[in-house]
C-alpha cells in the first residue's frame, strides 16, 4: 500500500499488491485458495481486502473471517465500472494486499473475470483441480496463459493433489516452469476424513461460515497448506515486485441523497437472513438511515423502527426457530397494520409467506403476512443478473433460488435480464400487499438509492410512493404465480 500520488498527467493513483484468483470452472477450489491467501497475509500482520467477482453472499463470509474485514462485490454491470474502480482505489489507499476471487470459469460470461483482470492490470492466479490428471495440467495452464495474450497470468496452482509424486508430474507437465505456484493437497482437519471438503457445500453454495464452530481452524489449515507451496513461500518483497498495481482515483459521482435521514431501518441478520451486501448497508447509512439489526432465529423481537428490510438467506434451514418466535410474528403484524414499509428479498419473502413445503413434502407454517405458499425443489428456479424498473429508476441485482412461490398478492412488476424489457411469466415477480413489497430479486442498493428509499418509505418520496402501484413500469397483472 502506497499513499496516493499524482502521475505525470495529474491523476491520483495508489499502488498496492493485487491478485485475482480464478479457475477453469466452478468447483476447482478458488474460494479456499483465496481465503487461505487472505488468512496467510493477515496472520503476517498485513492489511488484507478481499473482493468477490459477481453476485455472491456465501463466499464473502469465509473471506471476511479470513481477512478480518468486509468483503465487497465487483461486477462491472451490477456495480458499474466507476464503482468497481473507485472501490479498488479506496482499498489500495489503506491496505497492503487486495485479493479478488473470480466467478465461474476465468473466461466465462459477457464480463468475465479475465476481462476484469485485463481492465485493471491485475495478474491472475489460476487454481486447477488436478485430482484426476497429470500431464493435462500443463495443457490447461498453457491454454489459460495463451487464450488471451492481453491477460497477465501470475501462475498456476494445482489443487487436491494426492502426493508429492503427483505434484512432480503436474509440475513437469508445464511448458513454462515459471508458472508453477505449487501443489495444494486435500486439506483436512486433524482427525477428519482426509478427502472431506474443508469448505462444505449445500444448495445455493458453500455452508455459511458462521454456522460452523471451527471456521478459523479450517481457514488456518488451508493457510498452513498454502504456506508450504512456492506461492506461499514467496517473500513479501517478491509479492510487491511481481504483483503491485497502480489504481487510479475516480472523479466523484453524484452523492447519494440523504433520503432516509431520521429514519430507523430494522434489518434481520442471522443464519436465516445473511444474504446482505456490505455495500447495501453502506448505501442505507449514506442516505442517513440508522440501522437496527436483530436475529429472528435467536428469538429477538422487532426493534423500534420506521421500516423493515428482510434480506435473503436460509429460512428453510431454521423453520423451527422462526415458527417459535411468536413475539416477532406479532410485532411484524403490528408493523404492517400501522402501514410501515417492508422490503423482503428472496428468503425474507419466503419467511413472510403462510408456509413452506419442504423437499419431503412436509408443510411448515411461517409468519403468514403475505398470502403465499412456498415450495422447495431440487432444481434451480431462478439464476442470473436481473434489473428491476421502478417509478424511481432502475435497480440492478440478481436472482438465485431453489424455492418457488404461489401468491395471491398483487403482482405489480417483474424484473428482467439486463437491457431487456419485462415480460409476463419471465424474470422475478414483485408483489405488493399492503405496506409489503417482496420479490425473489436481490437488489444492489447503490444502483438506485432513490428506489430503495421509496421502498423503505422515505417521506420525500411519499406522494410518488402512494401511487407507485399504478406507476411501476412493466407491471404485469396476468399472473400472480412466481414461476421464474
C-alpha positions in Angstrom: 0.0 0.0 0.0 1.3 3.4 -1.0 -0.1 6.8 -0.3 -1.9 8.4 -3.2 0.4 10.1 -5.7 -0.1 12.1 -8.8 1.2 10.9 -12.1 2.6 13.0 -14.9 -1.0 13.6 -16.1 -2.0 14.9 -12.7 -4.2 11.9 -12.0 -4.0 10.4 -8.5 -3.1 6.8 -8.1 -2.5 4.4 -5.3 -0.1 1.4 -5.7 -0.9 -1.8 -3.9 -0.3 -5.6 -4.3 -3.3 -7.2 -6.1 -4.1 -10.6 -7.4 -7.2 -12.2 -9.0 -7.7 -15.8 -8.1 -9.6 -17.7 -10.8 -10.1 -21.3 -12.2 -11.0 -23.1 -15.4 -14.5 -23.8 -13.9 -16.6 -23.6 -10.8 -15.7 -26.1 -8.0 -12.0 -26.1 -8.6 -11.1 -24.6 -5.2 -10.6 -20.9 -5.9 -12.7 -19.8 -2.8 -10.5 -21.9 -0.5 -7.3 -20.6 -2.1 -8.4 -17.0 -1.9 -9.4 -17.4 1.8 -6.1 -19.2 2.5 -4.1 -16.4 0.9 -6.1 -13.8 2.9 -5.5 -15.7 6.1 -1.8 -16.2 5.4 -1.3 -12.5 4.9 -3.5 -11.4 7.8 -1.5 -13.7 10.1 1.6 -12.0 8.9 0.2 -8.7 10.1 -0.7 -7.3 6.6 -4.0 -5.4 5.9 -6.0 -7.5 3.5 -9.0 -6.5 1.5 -10.9 -9.3 -0.3 -13.3 -8.7 -3.2 -15.6 -11.2 -5.0 -16.5 -11.0 -8.7 -20.1 -11.3 -9.4 -23.1 -11.7 -7.1 -22.3 -13.9 -4.1 -23.3 -13.9 -0.4 -21.6 -17.0 0.9 -18.0 -17.0 -0.3 -17.6 -13.4 1.2 -18.5 -14.8 4.6 -15.4 -17.0 4.6 -13.2 -14.2 3.2 -14.4 -11.8 5.9 -13.3 -14.2 8.6 -10.0 -14.9 6.8 -9.2 -11.2 6.3 -10.8 -9.6 9.2 -12.7 -7.0 7.1 -15.7 -6.5 5.0 -15.7 -8.1 1.6 -17.1 -6.2 -1.4 -18.6 -7.3 -4.7 -17.0 -6.3 -8.0 -19.3 -6.6 -11.0 -18.9 -4.3 -13.9 -22.6 -4.4 -14.7 -24.2 -4.5 -11.3 -21.8 -2.1 -9.7 -20.9 -0.1 -12.8 -17.3 0.5 -13.9 -16.9 3.7 -11.9 -17.9 1.9 -8.6 -15.6 -1.0 -9.3 -12.6 1.2 -9.9 -13.5 3.6 -7.0 -13.7 0.7 -4.5 -10.3 -0.6 -5.6 -8.6 2.8 -5.4 -10.0 3.4 -1.9 -9.0 0.0 -0.7 -5.5 0.4 -2.1 -5.1 3.6 0.0 -5.4 1.7 3.3 -4.5 -2.0 2.6 -1.3 -3.9 1.8 -2.9 -6.7 -0.3 -6.0 -6.8 -2.5 -7.3 -10.2 -3.4 -10.1 -10.7 -5.9 -11.9 -14.0 -6.2 -13.2 -14.7 -9.7 -16.5 -16.2 -10.7 -17.3 -19.3 -12.7 -14.5 -20.1 -15.2 -11.9 -17.5 -15.9 -13.2 -16.6 -19.4 -16.9 -17.3 -18.7 -19.6 -14.7 -19.1 -20.1 -11.5 -21.0 -18.0 -9.6 -18.4 -15.6 -12.3 -17.3 -13.0 -12.4 -14.5 -10.4 -12.3 -17.3 -12.0 -9.1 -18.6 -11.9 -7.5 -15.2 -8.3 -8.5 -14.6 -7.3 -7.1 -18.0 -9.1 -3.8 -17.5 -7.4 -3.3 -14.1 -3.9 -4.6 -15.0 -4.2 -7.3 -12.2 -2.4 -10.6 -12.6 -4.3 -13.9 -12.3 -3.5 -17.0 -10.3 -5.3 -20.0 -11.9 -6.4 -22.7 -9.4 -6.8 -26.1 -11.2 -8.3 -29.2 -9.6 -5.6 -31.7 -10.5 -7.1 -34.6 -8.6 -7.7 -36.7 -11.7 -4.9 -35.6 -14.1 -1.2 -35.4 -14.7 0.2 -34.0 -18.0 -3.1 -32.4 -18.9 -2.5 -29.9 -16.1 0.2 -28.4 -18.3 -2.2 -28.2 -21.3 -4.8 -26.4 -19.2 -2.3 -23.9 -17.8 -0.9 -23.4 -21.3 -4.4 -22.6 -22.7 -5.1 -20.2 -19.8 -1.8 -18.4 -20.5 -2.3 -18.0 -24.2 -6.0 -17.9 -24.8 -5.9 -14.1 -24.3 -2.4 -12.6 -24.6 -3.5 -9.4 -23.0 -4.3 -11.1 -19.7 -1.3 -11.4 -17.3 -1.1 -14.9 -15.8 0.8 -15.0 -12.4 0.9 -18.8 -12.5 -1.0 -22.0 -11.9 -1.7 -23.6 -8.5 -2.6 -27.3 -8.5 -5.3 -28.2 -6.1 -6.3 -31.5 -4.5 -3.0 -33.1 -5.2 -2.7 -36.7 -4.0 1.1 -37.0 -3.2 4.5 -35.4 -3.7 5.0 -37.6 -6.8 1.7 -36.5 -8.2 2.8 -32.9 -7.7 6.0 -33.6 -9.6 4.1 -35.0 -12.5 1.9 -31.9 -12.6 4.9 -29.5 -12.4 6.8 -31.4 -15.2 3.9 -31.1 -17.5 4.2 -27.3 -17.6 5.7 -25.8 -20.8 6.7 -22.8 -18.8 8.2 -23.8 -15.4 7.9 -20.3 -14.1 4.2 -20.7 -13.9 4.4 -23.4 -11.2 3.0 -22.0 -8.0 2.8 -25.3 -6.2 0.5 -28.1 -5.2 -2.2 -27.9 -2.6 -3.1 -31.3 -1.1 -6.6 -32.4 0.0 -6.6 -30.3 3.2 -8.2 -31.9 6.2 -8.7 -31.0 9.8 -6.9 -33.1 12.5 -8.9 -36.2 13.0 -11.1 -35.6 9.9 -11.6 -37.6 6.8 -8.6 -36.9 4.5 -10.8 -36.1 1.5 -13.5 -34.2 3.3 -14.3 -30.8 2.0 -12.7 -28.1 4.1 -15.3 -25.7 2.9 -18.5 -27.8 2.8 -21.3 -27.1 0.3 -25.1 -27.4 0.0 -27.8 -25.9 -2.2 -27.0 -22.2 -3.1 -23.3 -22.8 -2.5 -21.0 -23.0 0.5 -22.2 -23.6 4.0 -22.2 -20.2 5.7 -19.0 -19.7 7.6 -20.9 -18.6 10.8 -22.7 -21.9 11.1 -19.5 -24.0 11.7 -17.9 -24.0 15.2 -14.4 -24.5 13.7 -14.3 -22.0 10.9 -11.0 -20.4 11.9 -9.4 -23.8 12.3 -10.4 -24.7 8.8 -9.0 -21.4 7.4 -5.8 -21.9 9.3 -5.4 -25.5 8.0 -5.8 -24.1 4.4 -3.3 -21.3 5.1 -0.8 -23.8 6.6 -1.0 -25.9 3.5 -0.6 -22.9 1.2 2.4 -21.8 3.2 4.2 -25.0 2.0 3.9 -24.1 -1.7 6.1 -21.8 -3.8 3.3 -19.2 -3.8 3.0 -19.3 0.0 6.8 -19.1 0.4 7.4 -16.1 -1.7 8.9 -13.2 0.2 6.8 -10.0 0.7 9.3 -8.1 -1.4 8.7 -10.6 -4.2 5.0 -10.1 -3.9 5.5 -6.4 -4.2 7.8 -6.6 -7.1 5.7 -9.0 -9.1 2.1 -8.0 -8.4 1.9 -4.4 -7.4 -0.7 -2.4 -9.4 -1.5 1.3 -9.7 -5.2 2.1 -9.1 -6.4 5.4 -10.4 -8.7 7.7 -8.4 -12.1 8.2 -9.8 -14.0 11.5 -10.3 -16.7 11.9 -7.7 -20.1 10.9 -9.0 -23.3 12.5 -7.7 -23.5 12.0 -3.9 -26.1 9.6 -2.5 -29.1 11.7 -1.5 -29.9 11.8 2.2 -33.4 10.5 1.7 -33.6 8.4 4.9 -32.4 10.9 7.3 -34.1 10.4 10.7 -35.5 7.0 9.7 -34.6 3.9 11.6 -34.5 0.7 9.5 -34.6 -2.7 11.1 -32.5 -5.3 9.4 -32.9 -9.0 10.1 -29.4 -10.5 10.2 -28.5 -14.0 11.3 -28.1 -17.5 9.9 -31.5 -17.4 8.2 -31.1 -13.9 6.8 -27.5 -13.5 5.9 -27.6 -12.5 2.2 -26.5 -8.9 2.7 -24.1 -6.9 0.6 -21.9 -4.7 2.7 -22.4 -2.0 0.0 -26.2 -2.1 0.7 -25.6 -1.3 4.4 -23.2 1.5 3.4 -25.9 2.9 1.0 -28.6 2.9 3.7 -26.2 4.7 6.1 -25.1 7.2 3.4 -28.8 8.1 2.9 -29.0 8.9 6.6 -30.7 5.8 8.0 -30.0 4.4 11.4 -29.8 0.6 11.2 -31.1 -1.7 13.9 -30.1 -5.3 13.5 -31.9 -8.2 15.1 -31.9 -12.0 14.9 -35.3 -13.8 14.4 -33.5 -17.2 14.8 -32.3 -16.2 18.2 -35.8 -15.2 19.3 -35.3 -11.5 19.2 -38.3 -9.1 18.7 -38.6 -6.4 16.1 -36.7 -3.3 17.2 -38.5 0.0 17.2 -38.2 1.1 13.6 -39.8 3.1 10.7 -39.3 0.4 8.1 -38.0 -3.2 7.8 -35.6 -5.0 5.4 -35.8 -8.8 5.4 -32.8 -10.0 3.3 -32.4 -13.4 1.7 -30.8 -16.4 3.3 -31.8 -19.8 4.5 -35.1 -19.7 6.3 -35.8 -23.2 5.1 -33.0 -24.4 7.4 -34.3 -22.6 10.5 -38.1 -23.2 10.3 -38.5 -24.4 13.9 -36.8 -21.3 15.3 -38.8 -19.0 13.0 -42.0 -20.7 14.0 -41.2 -20.5 17.7 -40.6 -16.7 17.6 -44.3 -15.9 18.1 -43.5 -12.5 19.6 -41.8 -11.4 16.4 -44.7 -12.5 14.4 -47.0 -10.3 16.5 -44.5 -7.4 16.1 -44.4 -7.8 12.3 -48.2 -7.9 12.1 -48.5 -4.7 14.1 -45.8 -3.1 11.9 -47.7 -3.9 8.7 -51.1 -2.9 10.3 -49.6 0.6 11.0 -48.7 0.9 7.3 -44.9 0.8 7.9 -42.9 -0.4 4.9 -41.3 -3.8 4.5 -38.9 -4.8 1.7 -38.4 -8.6 1.6 -36.0 -10.3 -0.7 -36.0 -14.0 -1.6 -35.7 -15.9 1.8 -37.1 -12.8 3.5 -40.2 -13.0 1.3 -40.5 -16.8 1.9 -40.5 -16.2 5.7 -43.4 -13.8 5.3 -45.5 -16.5 3.5 -48.1 -18.7 5.0 -45.8 -21.6 4.9 -43.3 -23.7 3.1 -43.4 -27.3 1.7 -40.0 -29.0 2.1 -38.4 -31.5 -0.2 -40.1 -34.4 1.6 -43.5 -32.8 1.1 -44.0 -31.7 4.7 -45.7 -28.4 5.3 -44.2 -25.8 7.7 -46.2 -22.8 8.9 -44.4 -19.4 8.7 -45.3 -15.8 9.5 -48.5 -15.5 7.3 -48.1 -11.8 6.5 -48.0 -12.5 2.7 -50.8 -14.5 1.1 -48.4 -17.0 -0.4 -47.1 -20.6 -0.2 -43.5 -21.6 -0.9 -42.2 -24.9 -2.1 -38.6 -26.2 -2.1 -37.4 -28.0 -5.1 -34.2 -29.9 -6.2 -33.6 -27.7 -9.3 -32.8 -24.1 -9.6 -35.9 -21.9 -10.1 -34.0 -18.7 -10.8 -30.4 -17.7 -11.7 -28.7 -14.7 -13.2 -28.3 -11.0 -13.4 -31.6 -9.0 -13.3 -32.8 -5.4 -13.4 -36.0 -4.0 -11.9 -37.6 -0.9 -13.4 -39.3 1.1 -10.7 -41.0 4.5 -10.7 -37.8 5.9 -9.2 -35.3 4.4 -11.6 -33.7 1.1 -12.4 -32.4 -1.2 -9.7 -29.8 -3.7 -10.7 -29.3 -7.0 -9.0 -29.7 -10.7 -9.5 -31.6 -13.9 -8.6 -30.6 -17.3 -7.3 -33.1 -19.6 -5.6 -34.4 -23.2 -5.3 -37.9 -22.5 -4.0 -41.0 -21.4 -5.8 -43.8 -19.2 -4.6 -47.5 -19.1 -5.4 -49.2 -15.9 -4.2 -52.5 -14.1 -4.3 -50.7 -10.8 -3.5 -50.8 -8.0 -6.1 -48.2 -8.5 -8.8 -47.0 -5.0 -9.7 -43.9 -5.6 -11.8 -41.3 -8.1 -13.0 -37.6 -8.0 -13.2 -35.8 -8.7 -16.5 -32.4 -9.6 -17.8 -30.0 -6.7 -18.3 -31.1 -4.3 -21.1 -34.4 -6.2 -21.7 -38.0 -5.2 -21.2 -40.0 -7.1 -18.6 -42.2 -9.9 -19.9 -45.2 -11.7 -18.4 -44.1 -15.0 -16.9 -40.4 -14.2 -17.0 -38.0 -12.6 -14.5 -39.0 -12.3 -10.9 -42.3 -11.1 -9.7 -42.6 -8.1 -7.4 -45.5 -8.4 -5.1 -47.3 -5.6 -3.2 -49.5 -6.5 -0.2 -50.4 -3.6 2.0 -47.1 -2.0 3.0 -45.1 -5.1 2.0 -43.0 -5.2 -1.2 -41.5 -8.6 -1.8 -39.6 -10.4 -4.6 -37.0 -13.1 -5.2 -35.0 -10.3 -6.8 -31.8 -9.3 -4.8 -31.2 -5.6 -5.2 -27.9 -3.8 -5.3 -28.9 -0.7 -3.4 -26.3 1.7 -4.7 -27.6 1.2 -8.3 -30.7 3.3 -7.5 -30.8 4.7 -3.9 -34.0 6.6 -4.7 -35.9 3.4 -5.4 -34.6 1.8 -2.1 -35.5 4.9 -0.2 -39.0 4.8 -1.6 -39.5 1.1 -0.8 -38.5 1.9 2.7 -40.9 4.8 3.0 -38.8 7.9 2.5 -41.1 10.9 3.3 -39.6 12.9 0.5 -41.0 10.4 -2.0 -44.3 9.8 -0.2 -46.5 11.2 -2.9 -45.0 9.1 -5.6 -45.0 6.1 -3.3 -48.7 6.3 -2.8 -49.3 5.9 -6.5 -46.5 3.5 -7.1 -48.7 0.5 -7.8 -50.1 2.3 -10.9 -46.7 3.7 -11.9 -44.5 0.6 -11.9 -43.0 0.2 -15.4 -43.7 -3.2 -16.9 -46.5 -4.0 -14.4 -47.9 -7.5 -15.1 -51.4 -8.4 -13.9 -51.7 -11.6 -15.9 -50.4 -13.9 -13.2 -49.7 -13.7 -9.5 -47.8 -17.0 -9.5 -44.0 -16.8 -9.3 -42.7 -19.4 -11.8 -39.2 -18.0 -12.5 
